[in-house]
Amino acid sequence: MLDFRLDEEQRLLQDMAREFAAKEVAPQARENDERQHFDADLLPKMADLGLLGVCIPERYGGAGMDYVSLGLVCEALEYADSSARTVVSVHVGLNSLTLLIWGTEEQKERFLVPQAQGRKIGCFGLTEPNAGSDVLGMQATARRVGEYYVLNGEKMWISLAPVADHFLVFAYTDREKRARGLSAFVVEKGAPGLSVAEIHGKMGLRGSCAGSVALSDTPVPVANRLGEEGEGFVIAMSALDNGRFGLAAGATGLIAAAHDASVAYAQSRQAFGAPIGQLQLVKEMLAEQVSLLEAARLLWWRAGWMKNQGQPNTRETSLAKWFATEGAVRAADLAIQVHGGYGYSNEYPVERFYRNARATTLYEGTSQIHKLLQADFALGYRAYKSPRCTLPPYGVEEEE
Ligand SMILES: Cc1cc2nc3c(=O)[nH]c(=O)nc-3n(C[C@H](O)[C@H](O)[C@H](O)COP(=O)(O)OP(=O)(O)OC[C@H]3O[C@@H](n4cnc5c(N)ncnc54)[C@H](O)[C@@H]3O)c2cc1C
C-alpha cells in the first residue's frame, strides 16, 4: 500500500512547528540577517516544544516522534528562516541521531538525554581548513595516553560551534589505516585546549552561527569515544545520512517560501494593465517552482519513510538532498526574477532566500559529491553494506 497522508500526530506537529516559525522566527529573520546575529533565545523555546529532540525516543529525553517528523520540523522552520532550520538539522540530525545509533547506554545518558531535552547543544566537526570533500585528507589526530586520548587539530565551518556544549569530532587514531584509522569523539565544552572562533562575513545564513574549532593537546576520556577505534569514517557517513535528510526537508521549505513569495508578488504587481501573474513567462517561472517543490518533498518523504522502516537510505537521502538544495537555489533565483528590481533589494525576502540557498549545495556534500555518489550506486561501484549504520526502525523497541 502507498499512503501519502501524514498521520494525526504528524499533522499536529507540523501545525505547531509552522505556528512557532511564523510567530517566533520569521519576524526576526531579516534583522538577524542584517546584523549577523544568531538568536540564541530561540533555543529554549524550541526545547520547550520538544523540537530539539523531536525524533529521539522518549526514554532518551526526546519527543518520541518518527523520522518524517524531523523533516516536517525542518521544512517548517526553513520556510521562515534557514538559520533556525540549521539548529535542528545539525543538533538533531548530525549529532543526536549519531549518538542514538552509535552511543553506549552510558553515553546516551550523558550526552543524548540532555541534548534531546535541549539543555545541551551538539555540533558536528568533520571539515578542516584543508579537507572538506576529501574527508580522509584531514589532519586531526587522537593519540591514546592511558584512559585519555590527546586530540590535536583544527575544524572549520562548524555550524553551531559558538553555542555548542558537545562537539562530535573526528580524528585519526592511526593515519596509516586511512578510512579504518579515523575515530569519533565527543569533546565537551570547557575541555582544556578547546577553543572556538566565530566565522563572520558569510554570504548567507547570517542569522546562523558557525565557527572554527581548535584542539590543542585536548585530553578526551576514552569513555567519550563513540564506537570503536577506527569506526570514525562510517560513523561520520551515517551522521551525514541524517544531517542531509534534515537539510533536504529544510531546502524544500525554502523552495516553498520562494514560491509563495513569488505567487503573492505576481498577484499584486501590475504591468501592462494587469497583474504580472497573467503574463505567460511569469507563469512559467511559478510553474517551475511548483515542480521543484513537489518533487523535492516526495524525495525527502521517501527517505524519511525508509528511515522509519530501519532501511539503509544513503542513496535516497543523497538524492533528496541534491535535488532539494539545487532546487532551492533555482527557486530562489526565479523568485528574484519574478520580483524584478525589487527582488534585488532586502525590502523583499527573496534575495535572502537566494543567499541562504546558496550554502546548501556546498555543505553536507557538495552537489558534485552527490552526483558521484548517485553514479557510483548506478554503476554498482557502491552498494549498501553495514546495517549498523542505519537508524533503529521507528516504533520498534530495542531488546533490553
Ligand atoms: C555555512 C556552512 C556550514 C557548514 N557547516 C559544517 C558543519 O557543521 N560541520 C562540518 O564538518 N562542515 C561544515 N561545513 C563544511 C562543508 O561541509 C564543506 O565546505 C564541504 O564539505 C565542501 O568542502 P570544502 O569547502 O573543503 O570544498 P572542497 O572539498 O575543497 O571542494 C571544492 C570544489 O571541488 C569540488 N570537488 C571536490 N572533490 C571533488 C571530487 N572528488 N569530484 C568532483 N568535484 C570535487 C567540490 O564539489 C567543490 O566544487 C559547512 C560549510 C558551510 C559553507
The ligand as a Gaussian input file, in Angstrom:
#p B3LYP/6-31G(d) Opt

LIG

0 1
 C       27.646000      27.609000       6.046000
 C       28.434000      26.330000       6.153000
 C       28.211000      25.489000       7.235000
 C       28.945000      24.308000       7.372000
 N       28.744000      23.514000       8.472000
 C       29.539000      22.428000       8.667000
 C       29.422000      21.628000       9.877000
 O       28.566000      21.879000      10.737000
 N       30.303000      20.610000      10.051000
 C       31.257000      20.290000       9.128000
 O       32.012000      19.350000       9.365000
 N       31.384000      21.019000       7.970000
 C       30.542000      22.065000       7.731000
 N       30.676000      22.820000       6.575000
 C       31.716000      22.485000       5.619000
 C       31.199000      21.827000       4.352000
 O       30.689000      20.546000       4.638000
 C       32.335000      21.817000       3.337000
 O       32.532000      23.166000       2.934000
 C       32.033000      20.931000       2.149000
 O       32.087000      19.576000       2.516000
 C       32.988000      21.169000       0.970000
 O       34.307000      21.082000       1.372000
 P       35.351000      22.249000       1.023000
 O       34.735000      23.545000       1.411000
 O       36.647000      21.878000       1.622000
 O       35.429000      22.232000      -0.544000
 P       36.355000      21.236000      -1.451000
 O       36.169000      19.859000      -0.958000
 O       37.735000      21.779000      -1.473000
 O       35.683000      21.417000      -2.846000
 C       35.968000      22.491000      -3.740000
 C       35.304000      22.186000      -5.069000
 O       35.851000      20.981000      -5.627000
 C       34.808000      20.049000      -5.868000
 N       35.278000      18.699000      -5.614000
 C       35.936000      18.234000      -4.503000
 N       36.159000      16.929000      -4.598000
 C       35.633000      16.532000      -5.780000
 C       35.566000      15.286000      -6.469000
 N       36.085000      14.167000      -5.938000
 N       34.967000      15.256000      -7.686000
 C       34.424000      16.385000      -8.230000
 N       34.465000      17.586000      -7.624000
 C       35.055000      17.661000      -6.425000
 C       33.702000      20.422000      -4.905000
 O       32.432000      19.938000      -5.334000
 C       33.793000      21.931000      -4.954000
 O       33.124000      22.417000      -6.076000
 C       29.904000      23.974000       6.393000
 C       30.094000      24.808000       5.282000
 C       29.372000      25.964000       5.144000
 C       29.597000      26.838000       3.959000

